[in-house]
């Protein structure tokens, strides 16, 4: 579950302070009745909405609501507070990232891997996986694993006899585009 910080700066529609409260997001591995959350929420002093406990339609969106990330009219708790994740909940910071943030980070990791493999002339997918695993680099291992087709193709192309000649052409084109060749 995720537990928000104390929401002590919220106001109602008239600008009046709301009673300080805590939001709780409880997640189960299997379907449970909504009532199963009552005792859990009460145990951490969480607020139960007047309409009763509800099923969250978007785990990411509600997790962001816990700190008012996407609510410009509400107090920005994300500036000075953190959500508590307990009992095996996913890492909160990872959950709230947008797909584009995750894509950007994965792309940066892929660039790092490519640069390293090229510098060390490692062009075998199994060797790259072994390197990530045995150096306990989980980020690289996961990137190599989930993008297996890409990496296999990348390694295979480096082992193609035409790669050296094509790579020299690409290097010249890159230098030319940077103004290093005339």
C-alpha positions in Angstrom: 0.0 0.0 0.0 0.9 3.6 -0.4 0.3 6.1 2.4 0.3 9.9 1.6 1.8 12.4 3.9 -0.6 14.3 6.2 -2.7 16.6 3.9 -2.9 19.5 6.3 -2.9 22.3 3.8 -6.0 21.4 1.7 -8.9 23.8 1.3 -12.5 23.3 0.2 -14.2 25.2 -2.7 -14.8 28.2 -0.4 -11.1 28.4 0.5 -11.7 27.1 4.0 -9.2 24.7 5.5 -10.1 21.0 5.3 -9.6 18.7 8.3 -6.1 17.3 8.0 -6.2 13.8 6.5 -4.1 11.0 5.0 -4.9 9.1 1.7 -4.2 5.4 1.5 -4.0 3.3 -1.6 -4.3 -0.4 -0.8 -3.5 -3.0 -3.5 -4.1 -6.7 -3.5 -2.8 -9.5 -5.7 -6.4 -10.9 -6.1 -9.9 -9.5 -6.1 -11.1 -8.5 -2.7 -14.3 -6.9 -1.5 -14.0 -3.1 -0.8 -14.8 -3.8 2.9 -11.4 -5.6 3.2 -9.8 -2.2 3.1 -11.7 -0.6 6.0 -9.5 -2.0 8.8 -6.3 -1.4 6.9 -7.1 2.2 6.2 -8.2 2.8 9.7 -5.0 1.3 11.1 -2.9 4.0 9.4 -5.5 6.8 10.2 -6.4 7.1 6.5 -9.5 8.9 5.4 -12.4 7.0 3.9 -14.3 9.1 1.4 -17.9 9.9 2.2 -19.0 7.8 -0.7 -17.1 4.9 0.8 -13.9 3.2 -0.4 -13.6 3.1 -4.1 -11.8 1.0 -6.7 -8.9 2.9 -8.4 -9.1 2.9 -12.1 -5.5 4.0 -12.7 -2.9 3.0 -10.2 -0.4 5.5 -11.6 -2.9 8.4 -11.6 -4.1 7.8 -8.0 -0.5 7.4 -6.8 0.2 10.8 -8.3 -2.8 12.2 -6.6 -1.4 11.2 -3.2 1.0 14.2 -3.5 -1.2 16.4 -5.9 1.2 16.1 -8.8 -1.4 16.9 -11.4 -3.7 19.2 -9.4 -2.5 22.8 -9.9 -5.3 24.1 -7.7 -4.3 22.0 -4.7 -1.4 22.2 -2.3 1.7 20.7 -3.9 2.8 18.1 -1.3 5.3 16.7 -3.8 7.6 19.7 -3.0 8.1 18.8 0.6 6.7 15.3 1.3 7.0 11.7 0.3 4.7 8.8 0.0 5.4 5.7 2.1 5.3 2.4 0.2 4.9 -0.7 2.4 4.2 -4.4 2.2 5.8 -5.0 -1.2 4.3 -2.0 -3.1 6.2 -1.1 -6.2 8.7 1.7 -5.9 6.6 4.9 -5.8 9.0 7.1 -7.9 9.0 4.5 -10.7 5.2 4.1 -10.6 4.5 7.8 -11.0 6.9 8.3 -14.0 5.3 8.9 -17.3 5.9 6.5 -20.2 8.0 9.1 -21.9 10.2 9.5 -18.8 10.7 5.7 -18.7 11.5 5.7 -22.5 14.0 8.4 -22.1 15.8 6.6 -19.2 15.8 3.4 -21.1 17.2 5.1 -24.2 20.0 6.7 -22.1 20.8 3.2 -20.7 20.8 1.8 -24.2 23.3 4.5 -25.3 25.5 3.7 -22.3 25.5 0.0 -23.1 26.2 0.5 -26.8 29.1 2.9 -26.1 30.6 0.4 -23.6 30.2 -2.6 -25.9 31.6 -0.8 -28.9 34.6 0.6 -26.9 35.4 -2.9 -25.6 34.5 -4.6 -28.9 31.9 -6.9 -27.4 29.4 -7.9 -30.1 27.8 -11.0 -28.7 24.4 -10.8 -27.0 25.2 -13.7 -24.6 28.4 -12.0 -23.6 26.7 -8.7 -22.9 24.0 -10.5 -20.8 26.8 -12.3 -18.8 28.6 -9.0 -18.3 25.5 -7.3 -16.9 24.6 -10.3 -14.7 28.0 -11.0 -13.3 28.7 -7.3 -12.6 25.3 -7.1 -10.9 24.2 -4.3 -13.1 20.5 -4.8 -12.9 19.7 -1.8 -15.1 21.8 -3.1 -17.9 20.6 -6.6 -17.5 16.9 -5.6 -17.6 17.5 -3.3 -20.6 19.3 -6.2 -22.4 16.6 -8.7 -21.4 13.5 -6.7 -22.4 15.0 -5.5 -25.6 16.5 -8.9 -26.6 15.5 -8.6 -30.3 17.1 -5.2 -30.7 20.3 -6.3 -29.0 20.5 -9.6 -30.8 20.1 -7.7 -34.1 22.7 -5.0 -33.0 25.3 -7.7 -32.2 24.5 -9.7 -35.3 25.0 -6.6 -37.5 28.4 -5.9 -35.9 29.5 -9.4 -36.8 28.5 -8.9 -40.5 31.6 -8.6 -42.7 30.2 -5.4 -44.3 30.0 -3.6 -40.9 33.6 -2.3 -40.9 33.3 -0.6 -44.3 29.8 0.8 -43.5 31.0 2.0 -40.1 33.8 3.9 -41.7 31.3 5.6 -44.1 29.0 6.4 -41.1 32.0 7.9 -39.2 32.8 10.2 -42.1 29.2 11.3 -42.5 29.0 12.1 -38.8 32.2 14.1 -38.9 30.9 15.9 -42.0 27.6 16.8 -40.3 29.6 18.2 -37.4 31.7 20.3 -39.7 34.9 18.3 -39.0 35.3 17.4 -42.6 34.9 19.6 -45.7 
